[in-house]
Amino acid sequence: MNARTHHYETEEQAAVAWNTRSLRVLASETAAERDRLKVVNEQLVEVLEMAAEHCAMFVRPTNEEEALAENIRAALVEARKP
């Protein structure tokens, strides 16, 4: 019996335990990355909103530009949904 299986009756049990631990670590890392990306996404949304407000102070948009802005605002609302 090798060091990897000394707590288990079979090599298969050791492999299952090892894979289970590996999957738990991966799931934890994935969740942390997802949470980090949510924060980054929220920051990007805020920057885009500030940029849109800033541009609106100096330029009167055309109807086409206003329609595009509405589409962007709708996309930002969708981006904030969980």
Biopython code that builds the backbone (N, CA, C, O; Angstrom):
import numpy as np
from Bio.PDB.StructureBuilder import StructureBuilder

atoms = [
    (1, "MET", "N", (0.848, -1.170, 0.000)),
    (1, "MET", "CA", (0.000, 0.000, 0.000)),
    (1, "MET", "C", (0.900, 1.241, 0.000)),
    (1, "MET", "O", (1.840, 1.313, 0.790)),
    (2, "ASN", "N", (0.633, 2.193, -0.851)),
    (2, "ASN", "CA", (1.487, 3.371, -0.906)),
    (2, "ASN", "C", (0.952, 4.477, 0.011)),
    (2, "ASN", "O", (-0.100, 4.330, 0.634)),
    (3, "ALA", "N", (1.684, 5.565, 0.080)),
    (3, "ALA", "CA", (1.330, 6.656, 0.993)),
    (3, "ALA", "C", (-0.020, 7.279, 0.647)),
    (3, "ALA", "O", (-0.729, 7.776, 1.522)),
    (4, "ARG", "N", (-0.362, 7.246, -0.630)),
    (4, "ARG", "CA", (-1.605, 7.877, -1.057)),
    (4, "ARG", "C", (-2.826, 7.067, -0.628)),
    (4, "ARG", "O", (-3.903, 7.639, -0.457)),
    (5, "THR", "N", (-2.691, 5.784, -0.453)),
    (5, "THR", "CA", (-3.843, 4.937, -0.134)),
    (5, "THR", "C", (-3.852, 4.427, 1.298)),
    (5, "THR", "O", (-4.738, 3.650, 1.653)),
    (6, "HIS", "N", (-2.916, 4.827, 2.122)),
    (6, "HIS", "CA", (-2.836, 4.212, 3.446)),
    (6, "HIS", "C", (-4.058, 4.475, 4.326)),
    (6, "HIS", "O", (-4.298, 3.722, 5.269)),
    (7, "HIS", "N", (-4.835, 5.522, 4.044)),
    (7, "HIS", "CA", (-6.057, 5.784, 4.808)),
    (7, "HIS", "C", (-7.276, 5.137, 4.165)),
    (7, "HIS", "O", (-8.369, 5.188, 4.729)),
    (8, "TYR", "N", (-7.112, 4.545, 3.024)),
    (8, "TYR", "CA", (-8.232, 3.976, 2.268)),
    (8, "TYR", "C", (-7.994, 2.492, 2.020)),
    (8, "TYR", "O", (-6.856, 2.023, 2.000)),
    (9, "GLU", "N", (-9.080, 1.771, 1.834)),
    (9, "GLU", "CA", (-8.961, 0.332, 1.594)),
    (9, "GLU", "C", (-8.487, 0.021, 0.187)),
    (9, "GLU", "O", (-7.801, -0.977, -0.034)),
    (10, "THR", "N", (-8.848, 0.867, -0.764)),
    (10, "THR", "CA", (-8.467, 0.585, -2.153)),
    (10, "THR", "C", (-7.907, 1.831, -2.820)),
    (10, "THR", "O", (-8.103, 2.954, -2.355)),
    (11, "GLU", "N", (-7.215, 1.604, -3.909)),
    (11, "GLU", "CA", (-6.699, 2.702, -4.725)),
    (11, "GLU", "C", (-7.856, 3.536, -5.274)),
    (11, "GLU", "O", (-7.743, 4.756, -5.395)),
    (12, "GLU", "N", (-8.964, 2.880, -5.606)),
    (12, "GLU", "CA", (-10.128, 3.590, -6.143)),
    (12, "GLU", "C", (-10.704, 4.557, -5.107)),
    (12, "GLU", "O", (-11.071, 5.681, -5.447)),
    (13, "GLN", "N", (-10.784, 4.126, -3.851)),
    (13, "GLN", "CA", (-11.282, 5.008, -2.794)),
    (13, "GLN", "C", (-10.360, 6.218, -2.619)),
    (13, "GLN", "O", (-10.821, 7.342, -2.420)),
    (14, "ALA", "N", (-9.080, 5.973, -2.694)),
    (14, "ALA", "CA", (-8.114, 7.067, -2.583)),
    (14, "ALA", "C", (-8.279, 8.038, -3.745)),
    (14, "ALA", "O", (-8.227, 9.253, -3.555)),
    (15, "ALA", "N", (-8.479, 7.503, -4.947)),
    (15, "ALA", "CA", (-8.647, 8.353, -6.126)),
    (15, "ALA", "C", (-9.920, 9.188, -6.020)),
    (15, "ALA", "O", (-9.917, 10.374, -6.352)),
    (16, "VAL", "N", (-11.000, 8.577, -5.561)),
    (16, "VAL", "CA", (-12.264, 9.308, -5.395)),
    (16, "VAL", "C", (-12.087, 10.433, -4.374)),
    (16, "VAL", "O", (-12.539, 11.556, -4.599)),
    (17, "ALA", "N", (-11.438, 10.135, -3.268)),
    (17, "ALA", "CA", (-11.210, 11.154, -2.240)),
    (17, "ALA", "C", (-10.348, 12.292, -2.783)),
    (17, "ALA", "O", (-10.632, 13.467, -2.549)),
    (18, "TRP", "N", (-9.309, 11.935, -3.500)),
    (18, "TRP", "CA", (-8.420, 12.943, -4.093)),
    (18, "TRP", "C", (-9.186, 13.822, -5.077)),
    (18, "TRP", "O", (-9.071, 15.047, -5.037)),
    (19, "ASN", "N", (-9.962, 13.203, -5.954)),
    (19, "ASN", "CA", (-10.731, 13.956, -6.941)),
    (19, "ASN", "C", (-11.785, 14.835, -6.278)),
    (19, "ASN", "O", (-12.034, 15.955, -6.725)),
    (20, "THR", "N", (-12.399, 14.334, -5.221)),
    (20, "THR", "CA", (-13.396, 15.124, -4.498)),
    (20, "THR", "C", (-12.758, 16.375, -3.899)),
    (20, "THR", "O", (-13.311, 17.469, -4.005)),
    (21, "ARG", "N", (-11.601, 16.213, -3.274)),
    (21, "ARG", "CA", (-10.895, 17.373, -2.715)),
    (21, "ARG", "C", (-10.515, 18.350, -3.821)),
    (21, "ARG", "O", (-10.657, 19.562, -3.660)),
    (22, "SER", "N", (-10.035, 17.829, -4.935)),
    (22, "SER", "CA", (-9.638, 18.687, -6.050)),
    (22, "SER", "C", (-10.825, 19.472, -6.592)),
    (22, "SER", "O", (-10.700, 20.659, -6.895)),
    (23, "LEU", "N", (-11.969, 18.820, -6.713)),
    (23, "LEU", "CA", (-13.169, 19.494, -7.208)),
    (23, "LEU", "C", (-13.650, 20.570, -6.238)),
    (23, "LEU", "O", (-14.117, 21.625, -6.666)),
    (24, "ARG", "N", (-13.541, 20.313, -4.948)),
    (24, "ARG", "CA", (-13.936, 21.326, -3.954)),
    (24, "ARG", "C", (-13.047, 22.564, -4.053)),
    (24, "ARG", "O", (-13.535, 23.692, -3.978)),
    (25, "VAL", "N", (-11.761, 22.351, -4.218)),
    (25, "VAL", "CA", (-10.838, 23.476, -4.369)),
    (25, "VAL", "C", (-11.172, 24.249, -5.638)),
    (25, "VAL", "O", (-11.231, 25.479, -5.618)),
    (26, "LEU", "N", (-11.389, 23.547, -6.728)),
    (26, "LEU", "CA", (-11.726, 24.195, -7.991)),
    (26, "LEU", "C", (-13.030, 24.974, -7.881)),
    (26, "LEU", "O", (-13.119, 26.092, -8.390)),
    (27, "ALA", "N", (-14.030, 24.416, -7.236)),
    (27, "ALA", "CA", (-15.316, 25.104, -7.058)),
    (27, "ALA", "C", (-15.136, 26.374, -6.234)),
    (27, "ALA", "O", (-15.740, 27.404, -6.536)),
    (28, "SER", "N", (-14.322, 26.303, -5.213)),
    (28, "SER", "CA", (-14.062, 27.467, -4.374)),
    (28, "SER", "C", (-13.353, 28.560, -5.169)),
    (28, "SER", "O", (-13.707, 29.735, -5.072)),
    (29, "GLU", "N", (-12.356, 28.170, -5.951)),
    (29, "GLU", "CA", (-11.627, 29.135, -6.776)),
    (29, "GLU", "C", (-12.542, 29.741, -7.833)),
    (29, "GLU", "O", (-12.457, 30.936, -8.118)),
    (30, "THR", "N", (-13.410, 28.928, -8.412)),
    (30, "THR", "CA", (-14.341, 29.411, -9.430)),
    (30, "THR", "C", (-15.313, 30.417, -8.823)),
    (30, "THR", "O", (-15.597, 31.447, -9.434)),
    (31, "ALA", "N", (-15.817, 30.135, -7.649)),
    (31, "ALA", "CA", (-16.740, 31.052, -6.973)),
    (31, "ALA", "C", (-16.046, 32.375, -6.649)),
    (31, "ALA", "O", (-16.637, 33.443, -6.809)),
    (32, "ALA", "N", (-14.813, 32.305, -6.202)),
    (32, "ALA", "CA", (-14.065, 33.523, -5.890)),
    (32, "ALA", "C", (-13.842, 34.354, -7.149)),
    (32, "ALA", "O", (-13.969, 35.577, -7.115)),
    (33, "GLU", "N", (-13.513, 33.705, -8.247)),
    (33, "GLU", "CA", (-13.310, 34.418, -9.514)),
    (33, "GLU", "C", (-14.620, 35.031, -9.999)),
    (33, "GLU", "O", (-14.628, 36.157, -10.497)),
    (34, "ARG", "N", (-15.723, 34.305, -9.859)),
    (34, "ARG", "CA", (-17.032, 34.833, -10.253)),
    (34, "ARG", "C", (-17.357, 36.083, -9.437)),
    (34, "ARG", "O", (-17.837, 37.074, -9.987)),
    (35, "ASP", "N", (-17.102, 36.042, -8.137)),
    (35, "ASP", "CA", (-17.365, 37.196, -7.283)),
    (35, "ASP", "C", (-16.487, 38.377, -7.672)),
    (35, "ASP", "O", (-16.945, 39.520, -7.682)),
    (36, "ARG", "N", (-15.230, 38.103, -7.990)),
    (36, "ARG", "CA", (-14.325, 39.177, -8.410)),
    (36, "ARG", "C", (-14.803, 39.805, -9.712)),
    (36, "ARG", "O", (-14.770, 41.025, -9.867)),
    (37, "LEU", "N", (-15.247, 38.968, -10.646)),
    (37, "LEU", "CA", (-15.733, 39.484, -11.923)),
    (37, "LEU", "C", (-17.014, 40.292, -11.759)),
    (37, "LEU", "O", (-17.236, 41.248, -12.502)),
    (38, "LYS", "N", (-17.849, 39.929, -10.811)),
    (38, "LYS", "CA", (-19.051, 40.722, -10.536)),
    (38, "LYS", "C", (-18.672, 42.127, -10.085)),
    (38, "LYS", "O", (-19.283, 43.108, -10.509)),
    (39, "VAL", "N", (-17.660, 42.219, -9.222)),
    (39, "VAL", "CA", (-17.201, 43.522, -8.742)),
    (39, "VAL", "C", (-16.636, 44.337, -9.901)),
    (39, "VAL", "O", (-16.955, 45.518, -10.042)),
    (40, "VAL", "N", (-15.810, 43.723, -10.721)),
    (40, "VAL", "CA", (-15.229, 44.415, -11.876)),
    (40, "VAL", "C", (-16.334, 44.875, -12.822)),
    (40, "VAL", "O", (-16.288, 45.995, -13.330)),
    (41, "ASN", "N", (-17.323, 44.022, -13.062)),
    (41, "ASN", "CA", (-18.432, 44.375, -13.939)),
    (41, "ASN", "C", (-19.179, 45.591, -13.393)),
    (41, "ASN", "O", (-19.508, 46.506, -14.148)),
    (42, "GLU", "N", (-19.442, 45.606, -12.107)),
    (42, "GLU", "CA", (-20.139, 46.736, -11.487)),
    (42, "GLU", "C", (-19.321, 48.019, -11.631)),
    (42, "GLU", "O", (-19.879, 49.083, -11.898)),
    (43, "GLN", "N", (-18.016, 47.923, -11.457)),
    (43, "GLN", "CA", (-17.156, 49.094, -11.620)),
    (43, "GLN", "C", (-17.192, 49.597, -13.059)),
    (43, "GLN", "O", (-17.232, 50.804, -13.293)),
    (44, "LEU", "N", (-17.179, 48.685, -14.016)),
    (44, "LEU", "CA", (-17.254, 49.091, -15.422)),
    (44, "LEU", "C", (-18.582, 49.762, -15.735)),
    (44, "LEU", "O", (-18.620, 50.747, -16.473)),
    (45, "VAL", "N", (-19.662, 49.244, -15.187)),
    (45, "VAL", "CA", (-20.977, 49.849, -15.390)),
    (45, "VAL", "C", (-20.975, 51.278, -14.852)),
    (45, "VAL", "O", (-21.476, 52.190, -15.510)),
    (46, "GLU", "N", (-20.419, 51.475, -13.669)),
    (46, "GLU", "CA", (-20.363, 52.812, -13.080)),
    (46, "GLU", "C", (-19.549, 53.772, -13.944)),
    (46, "GLU", "O", (-19.948, 54.920, -14.139)),
    (47, "VAL", "N", (-18.425, 53.316, -14.457)),
    (47, "VAL", "CA", (-17.590, 54.161, -15.316)),
    (47, "VAL", "C", (-18.343, 54.527, -16.592)),
    (47, "VAL", "O", (-18.308, 55.679, -17.025)),
    (48, "LEU", "N", (-19.019, 53.558, -17.191)),
    (48, "LEU", "CA", (-19.784, 53.842, -18.408)),
    (48, "LEU", "C", (-20.912, 54.829, -18.138)),
    (48, "LEU", "O", (-21.175, 55.708, -18.959)),
    (49, "GLU", "N", (-21.571, 54.695, -17.012)),
    (49, "GLU", "CA", (-22.639, 55.637, -16.671)),
    (49, "GLU", "C", (-22.090, 57.043, -16.471)),
    (49, "GLU", "O", (-22.687, 58.014, -16.935)),
    (50, "MET", "N", (-20.957, 57.158, -15.782)),
    (50, "MET", "CA", (-20.345, 58.478, -15.581)),
    (50, "MET", "C", (-19.918, 59.084, -16.912)),
    (50, "MET", "O", (-20.097, 60.281, -17.138)),
    (51, "ALA", "N", (-19.358, 58.267, -17.786)),
    (51, "ALA", "CA", (-18.938, 58.761, -19.098)),
    (51, "ALA", "C", (-20.140, 59.246, -19.900)),
    (51, "ALA", "O", (-20.063, 60.277, -20.569)),
    (52, "ALA", "N", (-21.238, 58.519, -19.838)),
    (52, "ALA", "CA", (-22.447, 58.921, -20.563)),
    (52, "ALA", "C", (-22.984, 60.242, -20.017)),
    (52, "ALA", "O", (-23.381, 61.116, -20.788)),
    (53, "GLU", "N", (-22.998, 60.389, -18.699)),
    (53, "GLU", "CA", (-23.458, 61.640, -18.092)),
    (53, "GLU", "C", (-22.548, 62.799, -18.479)),
    (53, "GLU", "O", (-23.025, 63.896, -18.771)),
    (54, "HIS", "N", (-21.257, 62.563, -18.481)),
    (54, "HIS", "CA", (-20.290, 63.599, -18.844)),
    (54, "HIS", "C", (-20.498, 64.041, -20.291)),
    (54, "HIS", "O", (-20.519, 65.237, -20.580)),
    (55, "CYS", "N", (-20.649, 63.089, -21.188)),
    (55, "CYS", "CA", (-20.860, 63.423, -22.601)),
    (55, "CYS", "C", (-22.159, 64.196, -22.790)),
    (55, "CYS", "O", (-22.222, 65.115, -23.606)),
    (56, "ALA", "N", (-23.184, 63.831, -22.047)),
    (56, "ALA", "CA", (-24.483, 64.489, -22.187)),
    (56, "ALA", "C", (-24.419, 65.959, -21.780)),
    (56, "ALA", "O", (-25.243, 66.755, -22.230)),
    (57, "MET", "N", (-23.463, 66.330, -20.943)),
    (57, "MET", "CA", (-23.342, 67.728, -20.523)),
    (57, "MET", "C", (-22.830, 68.617, -21.654)),
    (57, "MET", "O", (-23.064, 69.826, -21.634)),
    (58, "PHE", "N", (-22.146, 68.055, -22.624)),
    (58, "PHE", "CA", (-21.486, 68.859, -23.640)),
    (58, "PHE", "C", (-22.061, 68.706, -25.040)),
    (58, "PHE", "O", (-21.830, 69.560, -25.897)),
    (59, "VAL", "N", (-22.786, 67.661, -25.281)),
    (59, "VAL", "CA", (-23.226, 67.366, -26.644)),
    (59, "VAL", "C", (-24.717, 67.052, -26.643)),
    (59, "VAL", "O", (-25.199, 66.278, -25.815)),
    (60, "ARG", "N", (-25.432, 67.651, -27.565)),
    (60, "ARG", "CA", (-26.845, 67.305, -27.758)),
    (60, "ARG", "C", (-26.878, 66.137, -28.738)),
    (60, "ARG", "O", (-26.523, 66.296, -29.906)),
    (61, "PRO", "N", (-27.303, 64.959, -28.266)),
    (61, "PRO", "CA", (-27.255, 63.779, -29.136)),
    (61, "PRO", "C", (-28.311, 63.814, -30.243)),
    (61, "PRO", "O", (-29.391, 64.383, -30.086)),
    (62, "THR", "N", (-27.963, 63.192, -31.352)),
    (62, "THR", "CA", (-28.940, 63.003, -32.429)),
    (62, "THR", "C", (-29.915, 61.913, -31.996)),
    (62, "THR", "O", (-29.687, 61.230, -30.998)),
    (63, "ASN", "N", (-30.990, 61.754, -32.741)),
    (63, "ASN", "CA", (-31.958, 60.696, -32.425)),
    (63, "ASN", "C", (-31.290, 59.322, -32.460)),
    (63, "ASN", "O", (-31.571, 58.465, -31.622)),
    (64, "GLU", "N", (-30.410, 59.122, -33.430)),
    (64, "GLU", "CA", (-29.700, 57.843, -33.542)),
    (64, "GLU", "C", (-28.798, 57.615, -32.328)),
    (64, "GLU", "O", (-28.745, 56.512, -31.783)),
    (65, "GLU", "N", (-28.095, 58.662, -31.912)),
    (65, "GLU", "CA", (-27.224, 58.540, -30.742)),
    (65, "GLU", "C", (-28.035, 58.310, -29.466)),
    (65, "GLU", "O", (-27.624, 57.554, -28.586)),
    (66, "GLU", "N", (-29.197, 58.974, -29.378)),
    (66, "GLU", "CA", (-30.048, 58.776, -28.205)),
    (66, "GLU", "C", (-30.589, 57.346, -28.166)),
    (66, "GLU", "O", (-30.689, 56.748, -27.095)),
    (67, "ALA", "N", (-30.935, 56.801, -29.324)),
    (67, "ALA", "CA", (-31.400, 55.410, -29.386)),
    (67, "ALA", "C", (-30.278, 54.461, -28.966)),
    (67, "ALA", "O", (-30.513, 53.495, -28.239)),
    (68, "LEU", "N", (-29.070, 54.739, -29.422)),
    (68, "LEU", "CA", (-27.920, 53.930, -29.023)),
    (68, "LEU", "C", (-27.700, 54.021, -27.510)),
    (68, "LEU", "O", (-27.427, 53.017, -26.853)),
    (69, "ALA", "N", (-27.823, 55.225, -26.972)),
    (69, "ALA", "CA", (-27.659, 55.412, -25.529)),
    (69, "ALA", "C", (-28.713, 54.619, -24.758)),
    (69, "ALA", "O", (-28.408, 54.027, -23.723)),
    (70, "GLU", "N", (-29.938, 54.605, -25.253)),
    (70, "GLU", "CA", (-30.993, 53.820, -24.600)),
    (70, "GLU", "C", (-30.650, 52.331, -24.619)),
    (70, "GLU", "O", (-30.859, 51.623, -23.634)),
    (71, "ASN", "N", (-30.123, 51.869, -25.745)),
    (71, "ASN", "CA", (-29.714, 50.463, -25.836)),
    (71, "ASN", "C", (-28.593, 50.150, -24.846)),
    (71, "ASN", "O", (-28.580, 49.091, -24.219)),
    (72, "ILE", "N", (-27.669, 51.071, -24.717)),
    (72, "ILE", "CA", (-26.567, 50.878, -23.772)),
    (72, "ILE", "C", (-27.098, 50.858, -22.345)),
    (72, "ILE", "O", (-26.695, 50.014, -21.544)),
    (73, "ARG", "N", (-28.001, 51.784, -22.021)),
    (73, "ARG", "CA", (-28.579, 51.803, -20.672)),
    (73, "ARG", "C", (-29.314, 50.498, -20.381)),
    (73, "ARG", "O", (-29.213, 49.954, -19.281)),
    (74, "ALA", "N", (-30.049, 50.003, -21.364)),
    (74, "ALA", "CA", (-30.759, 48.727, -21.180)),
    (74, "ALA", "C", (-29.765, 47.588, -20.953)),
    (74, "ALA", "O", (-30.002, 46.710, -20.124)),
    (75, "ALA", "N", (-28.660, 47.606, -21.687)),
    (75, "ALA", "CA", (-27.634, 46.574, -21.510)),
    (75, "ALA", "C", (-27.000, 46.677, -20.121)),
    (75, "ALA", "O", (-26.680, 45.660, -19.505)),
    (76, "LEU", "N", (-26.823, 47.900, -19.634)),
    (76, "LEU", "CA", (-26.261, 48.079, -18.297)),
    (76, "LEU", "C", (-27.209, 47.551, -17.227)),
    (76, "LEU", "O", (-26.773, 46.960, -16.239)),
    (77, "VAL", "N", (-28.497, 47.764, -17.425)),
    (77, "VAL", "CA", (-29.481, 47.217, -16.485)),
    (77, "VAL", "C", (-29.392, 45.696, -16.481)),
    (77, "VAL", "O", (-29.409, 45.076, -15.418)),
    (78, "GLU", "N", (-29.299, 45.096, -17.657)),
    (78, "GLU", "CA", (-29.172, 43.634, -17.754)),
    (78, "GLU", "C", (-27.882, 43.147, -17.098)),
    (78, "GLU", "O", (-27.859, 42.092, -16.463)),
    (79, "ALA", "N", (-26.813, 43.919, -17.258)),
    (79, "ALA", "CA", (-25.517, 43.522, -16.689)),
    (79, "ALA", "C", (-25.561, 43.490, -15.166)),
    (79, "ALA", "O", (-24.800, 42.756, -14.536)),
    (80, "ARG", "N", (-26.436, 44.273, -14.584)),
    (80, "ARG", "CA", (-26.533, 44.323, -13.123)),
    (80, "ARG", "C", (-27.373, 43.198, -12.549)),
    (80, "ARG", "O", (-27.344, 42.958, -11.343)),
    (81, "LYS", "N", (-28.113, 42.514, -13.387)),
    (81, "LYS", "CA", (-28.954, 41.428, -12.886)),
    (81, "LYS", "C", (-28.073, 40.259, -12.459)),
    (81, "LYS", "O", (-27.070, 39.954, -13.104)),
    (82, "PRO", "N", (-28.464, 39.608, -11.359)),
    (82, "PRO", "CA", (-27.657, 38.469, -10.882)),
    (82, "PRO", "C", (-27.688, 37.289, -11.826)),
    (82, "PRO", "O", (-27.059, 36.265, -11.557)),
]
sb = StructureBuilder()
sb.init_structure("model")
sb.init_model(0)
sb.init_chain("A")
sb.init_seg("    ")
for serial, (resi, resn, name, xyz) in enumerate(atoms, 1):
    if name == "N":
        sb.init_residue(resn, " ", resi, " ")
    sb.init_atom(name, np.array(xyz, "f"), 0.0, 1.0, " ", f" {name:<3s}", serial, name[0])
structure = sb.get_structure()
